[in-house]
């Protein structure tokens, strides 16, 4: 069994769309001959958590929780001076340190600590390859440094573009600085993966001096073991439209809420026997609009509750309309399609999501350029209590099963190790794994927390 070091700041129990990808890779890699050791966050920075996600981590996957430097310092002050004085002083210093060191992101103070933890793992058990996933981009920079220190190949996983992302511009570095750091990573990585073919093309175009074959897409997907049996429909049950996910610009339910609000005013009869249930964001918008009798907002729920909710739907809604981000695919789309429930997708006809829908079936795409088209489609769905969609292509859908997708990552890791050995770079998997690199410390006992 070969060993791979995972750098994934977002990992269970953090409830975030970025958690599922490294979790499912870690869950299924052993089936392809790879044993992961995961370095992840020790604290959760205000993220919502879902303890149920921890059950999905196989018992043979070692998880080491690494605090950021500012968190380590805050913990020292608490231990030395007590919770009252030490806690206040430690928190104040921690906040100032984190605010001061923000390159490349707010997790910059994790880099030094996770490199130190990685070298301890290398001393203790060794590893044959490194997988680092970002955001945070700190993970990718740390992965690059660990690859250099251990002479092990790096697979750099971009869940979003870095330098070409147009969101959160005011909170980020100068574009030329981001591009420089991105270039460091992609040049040193053996392979660069991303969540869609569109992101892979975007990254390759940004680094034309590199061979395009270095960049590949491994989609997010669905885990068949996450999908419960569909509950039987009860007599008199309302026709249910369900949305699960976040609410943010370009990725929200505004069109759905607008249309329901307008239908209630001008065609209230078509909403009789219809309910809309949403989950994933703070409730309040439906009440503000006066449509909370139709739209029930559940707030943030666990991943298993979200999937169970999908299974109760007659129609699943997805809104993804940002014209500058159509290279991305909302993670929920794969689970939506896997449920077998008809999907109403408000998204650009030439985007990655629409492309997948054309391949798989099971959904209807409404372009967002004409709000009236979506309103008319929703009115017809509510009136007839039905959405007719093309038949699902089960073979096409199976391509997006998490176990199958993990096989693609395993193939990249295998190739990275073979290439490293055949070119004489790095140390073969059969060679001694003790490290003598500067900064490495003596081997430590097996542990799940680095404090």
Buried (B, 14 or more C-beta within 10 A) or exposed (E): EBBBBBBBBBBBBBBBBBBBBBBBBBBBBBEBEBBBBBBBBBBEEEBBBBEBBEEBBEEEBBBBBBBBBBBBBBBEBBEEBEEEEBBBBBBEBBEEBBEEBBBBBBBBBBBBBBBBBBBBBBBBBBBBBBBBBBBBBBBBBBBBBBBEBBEBBBBBBBBBBBBBBEEEEEEBBEEEEBBEBBBBBBEBBBBBBBBBBBBBBBBBEBBEEBEEEBBBBBBBBBBEEBBEEBEEEEEEEBBBBBBBBBBEEBBBBBBBBBBBBBBBEEEEEBBEEBBBBBBBBEBEBBEEBEBBEBBBBBEBBBBBBBBBBBBBBBBBBBBBBBEEBBBBBBBBBBBBBBBBBBBBBBBBBEBBBBBBBBBBBBBBBBBBEEBEEBBEBBBEBBBEEEBEBEEBBEEBBBBBBBBEBBBBBBBBBBBBBEBBBEEEEBBEBEEEBEBEEEEBEEBEEEEEEBE
